[in-house]
Amino acid sequence: MKNILVTGSSGQISSELIPALSKRGYNIISSDIRDPPKEELEYSTFTRLDVTDREALRQIVREYQIEGIIHNASILSAKGEENPYLAMNVNIRGLENVLTVAHEENVQRILSPSSIAAFGPSTPKIDTPNDTIMRPTTIYGISKVYTELLGEYFVLKFGLDFRSLRYPGIISAKTLPGGGTTDWAVEIFYKAIEEKKYTCFVKPDTMMPMMAMPDCINATIQLFEAPEDKLIHRTFNVAGISFTPQMLAEEIKKHIPEFIIDYKPDYRQQIADSWPKSIDDTVAKEEWGWESKFSLEDLVIYMLDELSKKLKSTVSSP
Ligand SMILES: NC(=O)c1ccc[n+]([C@@H]2O[C@H](COP(=O)([O-])OP(=O)(O)OC[C@H]3O[C@@H](n4cnc5c(N)ncnc54)[C@H](O)[C@@H]3O)[C@@H](O)[C@H]2O)c1
């Protein structure tokens, strides 16, 4: 498989996934409704695509002889609650288009990420198992359960090679997050370096599962390339590190002692409270060898180093 289409390619995850895929020898066609980051053009051929336009998608799949699709176009959790109809259109209609075109045009493999938002208030919150109660209360979460189930239906019905992984909050030094409930865990680093203080939009003891971007990229490529005959499941929990804003602030203070955090919870608190605190990824470990490489300490060092370079600021070591 060589020619890969990435949708939502101007977003947080794609902008780091595309260079990594290109370095592995894939020929990447990137696509979004927004312009791509400049660096991405070194690694891919960009074409504008609104995933709600099924025929435009089909044209691109034909023109570039697409063999695999990584479907990252999405409206994330917080933005989805602000505009549920937009989220329904992009996340649900967009997914239907991708799966239908993939099946009709003989695309070999689809990876479409899910999220911990696919879980809901009645899901067990600690070490949430791979197979458990899924009754989310956000439109984003509902669209992710639909992603998992419709993708798995296409596997059973049409033999399409669909794969999905439930990302926790993704923490990256390169790109800003796109309107999710875990965005505090990225914003805090920018504010710690630039202003030495941060007002967090969830309460200090809100434990949430997170993952450093290098882990996210490894998990995505590993699952995309996993031998199909080893996969019993098609949707996988992937865990990184679980922590609260208070725990993260304490770790940051080891490097920036004057850093202060305060808390002003908003509507995102309710979304955060409906999600797991930690997740069990044994199934991903067993079926395709997943393993997270970052501790909280590693994550803080990685973010402060990378962001300090980016923001050209100096941070003292402990
Ligand atoms: N970043 C996270 O913390 C996180 C966590 C869990 C799951 N995910 C999932 O990972 C995937 C990628 O997320 P991300 O963080 O890169 O999101 P993002 O918001 O940064 O990027 C999504 C991209 O989709 C594009 N888009 C929106 N509407 C579109 C449309 N109609 N047609 C084409 N493109 C459109 C946007 O312009 C944006 O560039 C999504 O499926 C998301 O749900 C992300």
Ligand as a Chemical Component Dictionary entry (heavy atoms), coordinates in Angstrom:
data_LIG
# 
_chem_comp.id                   LIG 
_chem_comp.type                 NON-POLYMER 
_chem_comp.pdbx_formal_charge   0 
_chem_comp.three_letter_code    LIG 
# 
loop_
_chem_comp_atom.comp_id 
_chem_comp_atom.atom_id 
_chem_comp_atom.alt_atom_id 
_chem_comp_atom.type_symbol 
_chem_comp_atom.charge 
_chem_comp_atom.model_Cartn_x 
_chem_comp_atom.model_Cartn_y 
_chem_comp_atom.model_Cartn_z 
_chem_comp_atom.pdbx_ordinal 
LIG N1  N1  N 0  -6.566  15.882 19.463 1  
LIG C1  C1  C 0  -7.119  15.112 20.391 2  
LIG O1  O1  O 0  -6.881  15.289 21.585 3  
LIG C2  C2  C 0  -8.022  13.974 19.980 4  
LIG C3  C3  C 0  -8.500  13.110 20.981 5  
LIG C4  C4  C 0  -9.340  12.074 20.634 6  
LIG C5  C5  C 0  -9.658  11.855 19.294 7  
LIG N2  N2  N 1  -9.178  12.698 18.324 8  
LIG C6  C6  C 0  -9.561  12.426 16.940 9  
LIG O2  O2  O 0  -8.431  12.471 16.083 10 
LIG C7  C7  C 0  -8.817  12.959 14.792 11 
LIG C8  C8  C 0  -7.963  14.169 14.436 12 
LIG O3  O3  O 0  -8.154  15.147 15.433 13 
LIG P1  P1  P 0  -7.313  16.502 15.540 14 
LIG O4  O4  O 0  -6.991  16.706 16.953 15 
LIG O5  O5  O -1 -6.216  16.524 14.550 16 
LIG O6  O6  O 0  -8.463  17.535 15.174 17 
LIG P2  P2  P 0  -8.352  19.045 14.629 18 
LIG O7  O7  O 0  -9.591  19.757 15.011 19 
LIG O8  O8  O 0  -7.043  19.635 14.989 20 
LIG O9  O9  O 0  -8.351  18.776 13.053 21 
LIG C9  C9  C 0  -9.503  18.369 12.362 22 
LIG C10 C10 C 0  -9.409  18.922 10.952 23 
LIG O10 O10 O 0  -10.628 18.600 10.275 24 
LIG C11 C11 C 0  -10.883 19.674 9.380  25 
LIG N3  N3  N 0  -12.292 19.664 8.979  26 
LIG C12 C12 C 0  -13.367 20.129 9.655  27 
LIG N4  N4  N 0  -14.468 19.998 8.905  28 
LIG C13 C13 C 0  -14.100 19.420 7.737  29 
LIG C14 C14 C 0  -14.774 19.010 6.571  30 
LIG N5  N5  N 0  -16.091 19.199 6.428  31 
LIG N6  N6  N 0  -14.065 18.426 5.583  32 
LIG C15 C15 C 0  -12.719 18.272 5.687  33 
LIG N7  N7  N 0  -12.004 18.643 6.765  34 
LIG C16 C16 C 0  -12.690 19.205 7.775  35 
LIG C17 C17 C 0  -10.507 20.931 10.150 36 
LIG O11 O11 O 0  -10.283 22.013 9.265  37 
LIG C18 C18 C 0  -9.271  20.460 10.896 38 
LIG O12 O12 O 0  -8.086  20.818 10.203 39 
LIG C19 C19 C 0  -10.311 13.284 14.895 40 
LIG O13 O13 O 0  -11.050 12.169 14.463 41 
LIG C20 C20 C 0  -10.515 13.470 16.378 42 
LIG O14 O14 O 0  -11.831 13.221 16.756 43 
LIG C21 C21 C 0  -8.368  13.752 18.653 44 
# 
loop_
_chem_comp_bond.comp_id 
_chem_comp_bond.atom_id_1 
_chem_comp_bond.atom_id_2 
_chem_comp_bond.value_order 
_chem_comp_bond.pdbx_ordinal 
LIG N1  C1  SING 1  
LIG C1  O1  DOUB 2  
LIG C1  C2  SING 3  
LIG C2  C3  SING 4  
LIG C2  C21 DOUB 5  
LIG C3  C4  DOUB 6  
LIG C4  C5  SING 7  
LIG C5  N2  DOUB 8  
LIG N2  C6  SING 9  
LIG N2  C21 SING 10 
LIG C6  O2  SING 11 
LIG C6  C20 SING 12 
LIG O2  C7  SING 13 
LIG C7  C8  SING 14 
LIG C7  C19 SING 15 
LIG C8  O3  SING 16 
LIG O3  P1  SING 17 
LIG P1  O4  DOUB 18 
LIG P1  O5  SING 19 
LIG P1  O6  SING 20 
LIG O6  P2  SING 21 
LIG P2  O7  DOUB 22 
LIG P2  O8  SING 23 
LIG P2  O9  SING 24 
LIG O9  C9  SING 25 
LIG C9  C10 SING 26 
LIG C10 O10 SING 27 
LIG C10 C18 SING 28 
LIG O10 C11 SING 29 
LIG C11 N3  SING 30 
LIG C11 C17 SING 31 
LIG N3  C12 SING 32 
LIG N3  C16 SING 33 
LIG C12 N4  DOUB 34 
LIG N4  C13 SING 35 
LIG C13 C14 SING 36 
LIG C13 C16 DOUB 37 
LIG C14 N5  SING 38 
LIG C14 N6  DOUB 39 
LIG N6  C15 SING 40 
LIG C15 N7  DOUB 41 
LIG N7  C16 SING 42 
LIG C17 O11 SING 43 
LIG C17 C18 SING 44 
LIG C18 O12 SING 45 
LIG C19 O13 SING 46 
LIG C19 C20 SING 47 
LIG C20 O14 SING 48 
# 
